[in-house]
């Protein structure tokens, strides 16, 4: 006989944890894409290139890098915990 309540709980937990892991990974990618704040862009270092165009270098704030790496570390921990639960030899 199938225990439908347990199957439903497993479905909800799997769905929430998968959506959470994907969301945290997406947040980490977004933090890596953060550029310099608007007031820093105006005073960003510029350099002349051969064509006469001006190249502006934008640096990512340190807090954005730290937040991105923290998100990736949380995702790695979630994946390793999932593997721990799936592989019986680890218990």
Phi, psi and omega in degrees: 000138182274131175274095187292328179294316179294321178295320177295318178297317178298319179297314181294316180296318179296317180295315181293317181290325177292316178295323178294317180295319178294320179295319179293321177295318179296322177296321176297318176296321179295321179293328176289337181271356181292131177263195178288152177295158186304321181290334179279336180293327182292329181253020181293153180293134178242153178216147179280136172256171187300329184280357184092358178280159180254127178259129179252128180263126177250130178252147178281136177297148181300326181294328180290320177296316180298318180295321180295314181293327176294318177299317179293323178295320177296318178297318178298319179296320179296316180296316180295323177294321177297318177295322177300319180288330183278327187262113185293336181294340181279349183276000000 
